[in-house]
Amino acid sequence: MTARPLLSEVLRHDVPASLVVFLVALPLSLGIAYASEAPLMAGLIAAVIGGVVAGVIGGSPMQVTGPAAGLVVVVAGMIAQFGWAMTCVITACAGVLQVIFGISRIARAALAVAPVVVHAMLAGIGITIALQQIHVLLGGEPRSSAWENLVALPPAVAHIHVLDAAIGALVIVLLVLWPRMPARLRIIPGPMVAIVAGTAVALALTLPIDRIALSGSLFDAIGLPAVPGTTPGGAPWHTQYAAIALGVLTVALIASVESLLSAVGVDKLHAGPRSNFDRELIGQGSANILSGALGGLPVTGVIIRGSANVAAGAITRWSAVLHGLWILLFATLLPNLVELIPQAALAGLLIVVGMQLVKLAHMRLARRTGDFVVYLATMLGVVFLNLLEGVGIGLGISIALLLWRVTRVQMQVRAAQPDGDAPNWTVELDGTLSFLSLPRLSKQLAQIPPRARVTFTLNADYIDHAISEAIADFRRAHEATGGTVMVIESTHAKLHQAHAAPPQRHFMSRALGFAPWRSWLPWEGHDGGSVLDGIGEYNQRAATALHPVIRDTATTKNPDALFLTCTDSRVMPNVITASGPGDLFTVRNVGNLVHPDDDSLSAALDFAVNSLNVSSVVVCGHSACAAIHELLKLPADAPTPVTRWLDHGRESLRCYRGEHPAQIDAAARGFADEDQLGVVNVAVQVARLRSHPLLAGALAAGRIEVIGAYFDVSTAYVYEVDIEGITERRLSGPAH
């Protein structure tokens, strides 16, 4: 590839995209500097350096770096405590720490922070910004804390400055309504439209309201300010080293986590190269070193700018670099335009930006996943205490919740059908069996009457001495009453091992229908795998666990669905349908094809519909299918048994070449050409089944439905396929 085509691509895609990002970043950079109570030019310096330095060095090609709302509270607190000059030093030192993180290759460790804590932290920051800036919008002065801002809100509303509030409200309304405007208008970013409109109205009406004030030019602001001998409060620096070190660590961690999470989010928006997280931290750290050294705010990767970059059509990192250069040109040539902006307009922008950090989707997700307590505690802690304490509280609660979930055992103790004079009781324990489960286990075992026949079924990844001893004690005491106790252990964690050595965690269900033979047999000294090895493993570990489930179907069969799928060994009908013994009546052939002259399939359909009374017939294809690969190059004469059979798939091939709706859907999801044909083939077989004479009566009576499915082997995800397209299938009932 020559340089000339690359240059033409940059000119065609990245230059226009960089202008869009510039229009988004300019007002946001000014607003974040204003909310942080830093020099306004510090926001522009940070935007220039973040765009250029992180854009060139960083490892996320589509990410755009600049001052971020997520650091507003931290920076404002540091400026109040240490002054602006020392805040710049802290920013540069945090950058050094980020570079060390990147060089040490620990970037992915930052992603281990519970997302619910990060989401709640950002929500708390957003609420804090909104509470602060609403006072500016009302024509007053913000207080030093969120609580004081909240308490002072009613008096501020009573003494509202109408003109400031009107300009701020105009900006908020435009920002809220702009996403609903026609696509042609939305080419211009909403923040720029709102700020320009608010400024234009204020100028046209010559409103007597406060405006942004710059203290010198961009070049006057560049350079690390001299650090005075004491803090703004008069304390000598040697008494503040611990607080300064904490500030460095705080900025480095928050900037790193936010940048990496933003990079992950931006990667989901495009199909280009993925992010190198270690290199991204080196780029972010380098930008923060230079930004702090030149008098700029700390920077992070920002999802708002990154998503705008992708949406605008950027294809390389040069869009982020060029956006920084456009900001540099603006700050150099047109700084006087900034002083025309009303403070209330910037406050309106910041209120919207702050509230955008509070996402209802994140709250719903936290509630669905049982993490809402973590979310609420973190958010309130950030708002009413401080950022570090709020995050610390959230992490503490999330770790405690994790320990509770990990150590909680699925425990069922119930009476089975009586057999003679002594009833049968089953005790099923599934999970991590530790001393933490003892109180609950002893309470459950106390229900079992004397002389009962008790069967323990243990499916544990970990068993400690306390549990082993408790079960042994129960066994001795119960057998002394005339009862019997049988223990079935279906995993490699055994009761007797807890007495012989420190307990170890074992993998559960390692080979029970999920792991291929070759993935586990070589680890135990085997040269290879065979079906006999698999049978032996099943008899040892799974037969006793399966028996209680399957014994009721030993003499009866009542499947709910006929499942037609390919002969490919990677398609596991029971696994991908979360079904068990007796649920599926399975039929396989090469390519999951339906043909009226296929007596084998016709017999299966007849038996399933008329004798077994199934309620659904399913056709399931899969990705990377060898039959579909052969179908694409099928010769005209079909000389072999395989090609003669695949000749029944020519209709699928014709529909694929005619751009079937299912093909269009599959292409939009990024499926390869062969897999697009596989999806179309499922849709065609669904149509054939719906017109099959053996199903006509049942379909007309509404007794059965015909369903299409497609198993993507690379992601292990199953899609629903119909004659009209492909969709994702979600759980329709209550989660469990």
N, C-alpha and C positions, 0 to 999 in steps of 0.2 A: 504494500500500500504506500503510495507516495504522499508527500506533505501537502500537495495542492488539494486533493479531495478532502483531506482533514480540515484544511483551512476553509474550504467552501462550506463544509458541514458546520463549523463553528460560526461562520458568518450567517448562515441560514437559520440555525437553531439557537445557538447560545447567546448571540448578541441581542436578539429580541427578548429572550428569556431574562437576560441580565437586566434589561431596562425595567421589566415588570417587577423583578425582585428589588431593584433599587427603589421603585415607587412604594413598595411595601415596607422596606427596611428604613427609609429615611424618617418618616414620622414616628415609627416605633422606637428607633434609636434615640430620637430627641425626647420622646415621652418617658422612656425608661431612665434616661439620665435625670430628667426632671423629677420623676417619682423617687429616685434614689437620693435626691438633694445633692447631686454632684454637678460640676460644671457641665453645661449643655454640650460644649464641644467635646467633652470626654466621651459622650455617646457616639458622636460622629467619628472620633479617632478610633474607638473600639470597632465600629462597623467597618471602617476602611481596613484596619489590620486583620480583623477576623475574616473578612472576605478574601483578602489577598493572601495572607500567610497561611491560615488554615485551609484555604482553597487550594493552594499549591502543595502544601506538605501533607495535609490530612488524608485519611484513608477512606473517606466516604465521598465518592465523586459528586453526588447530587445534593449533599448537605450544604446549607448556607449558615455561616457562623456570624455572630454579632452579639451585642448586649441583649440579655434575656430577662424576661419578667421574673423568672424563677430565682434570680439573685437580688432582686430589688430590696427585699427586707433585710437581707444580710449586709448588702453594701450600705444601705442607709444607716443600719446600726453601727457599722464600722466607722463610717464618717463621723457619726455623733460621738463615738467613743475615742477614736484615734485621730480624727482629722483626715482631710483629703490626701495629704502627702503620704502619710503612713498607709492609707488604704491602697494607694498605688504600689507601694512596696509589697504589701500583702498579696496584691494581685500578681505581681511578678514572681514572688516566691511560690505562690500556688501553681503558677505555670511550670516552674522548675519541678515541683512535685508531680504534676501531671506527666511531664516528660519522663520522669523516673518510672511512673506507673506504666507508661507505654513501653519503655525499654525493658522493663521487668516482665513484660508479657502477662500482666495480670488484669488486662482490660476487661475480660469477660467476667472476672469476679465481681465487678461493679454491677453487672446485670443480675447478680444473685439477690440484690435487695428486693424485698417483696414488692411487686408492682403496686399493690394496694396502698403501701406506705408512700411510694413516690406520687401516685395520683392524689392521695390525700394531702401530701405536703404541698403540691402545686395548687390544690384547691384552697388550702389555708393561706398561701401566699396571695392568691387571687382575691380572696375576701379581704385580706389586709390592705392590698392596693386599692380596692374599691372603696373601703371605709375611709381610707386616707384621702382619696381624690374627690370623693363626693363633697367634702368640705370646700375644696377649691372650686368645684363646679357651682356651689351655692354662693360663692363670693367670699368665703371665709378662709381661715388658716387651719391646716391639719394639725392634730395633736401628735404626741410622741408615741402613743400606743394604740392598739386596736380597741381596747376597752375604753380608753378616754375618747376616742373618735366616736364610738358607739353611744356613750353617755351624752356626748355633746351634740349628737345629731338632732334631737328635738329642738333645742334652742337655735341651732343653725337654720333649721327649716323655718322657724318663726321669724328669723331676721334674714331671709333670703335676699340676695342681690339678683333681681329679676333679669337684668341684661346678661350677666354671666351665666345664669341658669338657662336662659333661652339659647345661647350659643352652644353650651354643653349639651343641652337636650337635642338640638339640631344635629350635632355630630353623632350622638347615640342613635337617633332615629335613622340617619343615613347608613350607619354601620349595620344596624339590624336589618334594614330593608334591602341593602345592596345585593346580598346573595339571591334575592328573588327577582332582581332585574334581568332583562334579556341578556343572553350570552354576549352579544356584541358590546354592550355597555360594560359588562364585568371584566372585559379585557383590562380596563383601568382598575387598579386595586382599590378596594373600599376605603382603607385608611387614608390614602392620598385624596380621594374624592371628598371624604368627610372633613379633613383638615382644610383643604382648599376652599370648600364651600363655607365652612364656619368662618374662615379668615375673610373671604370675599364679602360675606354678609356684614361682618363687623366693620370692614373698611367702607363698604357702600353706604352704610347708615351712620358712619363716623361715631360708633358707640364708644362711650367713655369707660372702657374696661381694661383690666390689666393684661399686658402682653408679655411675651417671652423676651428676656433681656440677655444678650450675650456679653461676656466680659472679654473682649478682644477677638482677634481672628483665630483661625485654626492653628496657624504657626505660632501665635502667642501662647496657645494652650499646650503645644507639644513640648515635652520635656518633663522630667521627674521633678516636681516641686521640692524645695528644700524642706527637710524634716526638722521641725523645731525641737528644742531641747526637752520639752515636756509635752504631755498630752493636752488636748483642749481643756481638760479639767485641772491641769496644773501638776499632775503626777509625773515623776521622772520615768523615763522609758524602762529602766532596769527593773522596775516593779511591774511592768506590763508584758514581760516576755511570754509568760504562759498564755495570757489572753491573745497576744499576737500570733503565737504558734497555733492556738485553737482556731483563730480566724483564717490562717493559711490552710489548715486542714479542712475547715468547713468549706471554703471557696473551692478548693481542689476537688473534694468529694462531690459536692453538689454539681459543679460544672462538668465533672467527668460523667456522673450518672446521667444527668440531663442530656449531655451530648451523645452518649451511647444509646440511650433510649430513643432519642430523636433519629439517630442513624438507622436504628432498627425500623422505626416507623417509616422513614423515607425509602428504605430498601423495599418495603412492601408496595410502594407506589410506582415502581418502575421495573423494567425487565433487564436493565443493564448490569454492569459489574457490581458485586456485593461489597459491603464495607469491610475493610481491614481495621478491626477495632483497636489494635495496639498502635498502628500507624495513626489512626484518628486521634488518639490521646496525645501522641507526640505532636501532631499538628495543632491541636487545641492548646496544649501547653506552650508551644512556641509562640502562638498568637497572644496568649496571656502574658508571657514574659515581655514581649515587645509592647503590648498595650499598657501594662503597668509601668514600664520604663519610659514611655512617651506620654503618660498622663491620661490614659484611657480607662474605661470601665472594664471589669472582667467580662469575658465572652464565653459563650457556649454554642453548640449546635442548636438551632431553633427550628422546631417542626413547622411553624407557620411559614417561615421563609423557604424551608426545604420543600414543603408541599407546593408552595407557589412556584418554585423553580421547576419542579417536575411538570406541574400542570401547564406551565408556559412553554414546554417543549424542549427544555435543556437536555443535552445529550452528553456533555462532558463537564469537567470541573471548571472550565473556563467561564462558565456563566457566573459562578460564585465569585471568581476573581474579578471579572469585569464589573460586577455590581459594586464591589469595593472601590474600584477606580471611578465609577460614576459618582459615588458619594464624595470621594476626594475632590473631584472637579466641582461639584455643587458647593461643598464647604469652602473651597478656595475662591470661586468666582461669584457665588450668589449668597453669601452668608446673611446679607441684610434682609433677605426674604424671610428668614427664620424669625426675625424680630417683629414681623407683622402678625405672627400667630397668637391668638388670644390664649391665655393660660387656661381658661375654661374649656376651649376646644381640645387642648391636649389632655385635660382632665377627663373629658368625655371619652376620648380614645382610650385612656388608661383604664377607665371603669369597665369598658367593654372588653378590653384585653384581659383584665383581671377576672371578670365573670366568665370569660371563655375558658379559663383554667378550671372552673368548677363545672365538671361534665356530669350530666345526669346519667349518661351511659356508664360511667365509672361507678357511680353510686348503685345503679341497678346491678351491675356485675358483682360488686362487693356484697350486696344483699343476697344475690343468687348463690354465691359461693360461700356464704357464711362468714364473710370478713367485714361486715358492716361495722362491727364494734371497733375493729382496727382502724377503719377509714374515719369514723366519727372521732375517735380519741386522738388520732394524729392531726386531723384538721383543726379541732378545737385547741389542741396543744400548740400548734403553730400560730393560730390566731391570737390566743390569750396569754400564752407564756412566751416562748420564742421558738425559732425554727429548730434548733438543736434539741431542745427539750421535747418538742412535739414529735420530732422524728424518733427520738429515743423512746418515748412512750409507745409510739406505734410499733417500733421494732420489738420492744419488750412484749407487748401483747401478742404480736404475730408469732413470736417464738414460743410463747406459752401456749398459744392455740395450736401451733404445729406439734408441740410435744404431746398435747392432749390427744390430737388426732392420730399421731403415730403410735402412741401407746394404748389407745383405746381398742379393745378387742370386740370383734363381732361375736356375740355370745347368745346362744339359744339353748335353753333347757326346757324340754317339753315331753309330755307323755305320749307314747305311741299307742297303737291299738292293743288292748289287753290280750295276752296269750296264756290261757289257763288261769291259774290262781295268781300268778305274779305278773304285774304290768311291766311293759317295756318302756324305758325312758332313754332319750337321746340327749347327749350334751355335745353341742357343736361349738368349737372354739376356732376362730379364724383371725390371724393377725399376729401381733407381737405380744407374747405371753410373758409378762414381767410381774414383779411384786406389786406394781401399781394396780393390777387387775384383781388382786386377792380379795379386797372387801366385796366387790361385786360378785366374784366367783363363789365365795363362801355363802353369800346370800342366796344365789341361784341354786346351789347344791342343797341347801337346807330344805328346798321344796320336795326333794325326792323322798318318797316313803321307804320304810324298811322293806327288805326282801324283794325289792324291784330289780329287774335286770337292766343294767345301765351300760350304754355304749357311748364312750367318748370318741369323738372324731376330731382330731387335731390337724389343722392346716396352718402351721406356724412357721414364720421365718426366724423366730428367736424364742427360746425357752430358757428362763433362768432357774436357779436352784429353788427359789421360793415357790414357784408354780409347780415344779416337779414334786417337791415335798408335800405341797397341799393336796395334789391329786393322789399321791401315794397314801397320805393319811386318810383321805376320804375312802380310798379303796379298802384299806385295812378295817376301818370302822364299819363300812357298809357290808363287807363280806362277813363281819362278825355277827350281823343281824340276820344272816341267811340270804342276803342278796348276792348278785354277781356283778362284776365290773369287767368290761372288755374295752381296751384302748386301741384305736385305729389311728396310726400316725401316717399321714399321706405325704409328708415332706421330709427333708433331710435333717431338720431340727428335731432331735429326739429327746424324750424325757430323761432317759438314762444318761445322756451325755452331759446334762446339767450337773450331775454329781461327780463327774470325772475330770472336768476342766472348766475354765472360765467360759461362759456362754458366748457363742459366735452367731452372727447373723448369717442366715442361709437364704439363697434365692428360692422363692416360691414358684411353683408351677413352671419349672425351668424348661421342661420338655413335653408338657402335657398338651400337645396339639398346636403349639406356637413355634418352638425352636426346632429347626431341622436337625436330623441326626448328626450331620457333620459339624454342627455348631457346638455340640456338647460331648459326643463320644470321644473325640481325640483327647479331651482334657482328662479323661479317666483311663488312658492307656490303650484305647482302641485304635486300630489302624484306619478304620472307616466305619460307616454305618450300614445297617441293613434292616429290613422289616422285622427280623427276628430280634435284633437288639431293641427295637422300639416296643415290640410286644413284651419283652422282658421288663423294660422300664415301666410300661403301663401296669403290668401285673404287680410289680413291687410297690408302685407309688400311687396309682390312680384307681385301680379296680375297686378297692374298698370304699373310696370316696364316691365313686360313680354308682355303686350298687344301690344305696338308698334312693337315688334319683330315678334309676332305670327299672327297678324291680316292679313298679306298678304298671309298666308297659310290656312286661314279659309275655302276657297273654292277650293283650289288646293293642290295637294300633289306631291312632286317630290323628293323623297329621293335618296341619292347617293349610299347608301350601305344597304344590308341586313346584320344584325348583329345577329349572333347566339351565345348565351351565356348560362351559367348555370342559374338555378333558384335561386341561392344564393343571399340573400338580400344585400350582401356587394358589389356586382358587379354593378356599375352604368355606363351604356353604354355612356350616354351623357357626363358625367364628364370625364371619362378616354379617350374619343376621342375628347374632347374639341368641341363638336358639339352642335347644338341647334335645335329648333323646325323644323321638316321637313327634317333633314339630315339623320336619321337612320330609317330603317324598322326593328324592333327588334323582334326576336323570342327567346324564352327560353325553355329549357328542362333540366331535371336532368342530369348533367354531360356533357352538350353541345355535345351530340352524334348525328351522322348522320347515318340514316339507310334508304335504298330505300323503305322499306315497311311502313315507317312512313308517313301516309297520311297528317298529320298536317304540317310537315315540307315540304313535297312535294308540298302541296298547296301554302305554303308561297313562296317557290322557284319559282314556276310557275308564281305566281302573281307578285313577285318582278322583275323577269327577263323579262317576256313577256308583262306585263302591265305597270309596273312602270319604266322599263328600267334602273335598277340600274347598276352602273359601277363596283361594287365590292361586293363580298360575304365574310364575315368575320366570323371566328370561334374563340371565345375567351374563354379560360379556366382561372382558377385562383388557387392561392395557398390555402392550408388548406381546400380543397374541400371534403365535406362529401361523395359525390358520388365516388370520387377516392379512399377514405379510404375504402369504402365498396367494391369497385372493387378489391382491393388488396386481400381481404379475401372472394371473391365470391364463394359460394358453387357450386357444380356441377349440382344440380337439379334446382336451382333458383325457390323456391316455392312461393315467394311473388311478388306483382306487381313491387316493386322497383328492386328486384333482376332479375326479368324477363326483365325489361327494361335495366338494367346494363349488361345483357348478351350480348347486342350489343357492349359492350366495350371489349370483350375478345381479339379481335385483338390487341388493344392497350396494353393489358397486355402481350401478346406474344412478341410484339415488344420491350416492356420495358425489359423483361427478356432476350431478345436477344441483348441487348446493342445497342439500336437505336442511331443514331448520335445526335439526340436532347437530349437524356438522357445524353450522354457524355458531351455535352455542359452545360447542366443544373448542372451536378455534379461538373464540373469545377468551376461554379459560386457559389458553396456552397449550392445548393438546397437540401432539405431533400429528402428521398426516395419517399415519397408520392408525393411531388411536382415534382420530376423527372418524375414520371408516368403521372402527369397532363400535363406536357409539351409534352411528347410523345403522349398522347391522342389527343392533339391539332394537332400535325403533322399528325397523322393517319386520323383524321377527314378532314383535308385539302386534303389529298390524296383521300379520299372517295368523297369529293365534286367535285374534278377535274375529277373524272370518273363518276359522277352522270349523268344519261341520260337526265335530264331536263336542264343541263348546257352545254351539249356537243356542241350544235350549237353555243351558245354565246361565249364559250371559243374558238372554232375553228375560229370564225370570229373576235376574239380579242376584243369583246364588253365588256367583264367583266374579272376581275381577282379574284382569290381566295386567301385570306390572312389569316394567323394564328396570334393570339395574345395571350399573357399570362399576367394576372394581378397578380403581387405579392402583396398580401394584406399587408404584414408586412412592406413593403417599399413604397407602393402606386405607384410603378413603373410598366410600361407596356413594355413588350418585344415583339419583332416580332418573330414568329415561322414559320419555313418552314420544309419541309420534310427532309432537310439536317441539321437543327440545330436551334439554338436560338441566336438572335442578339439584340443589343440595337438599338432603333429607334430614330434618331435625326431629327430635323427640316431640311428639304431639301431645302426649299426656304429661302428668306431673313428673318433675325430675325425681329420681330416686337413686 
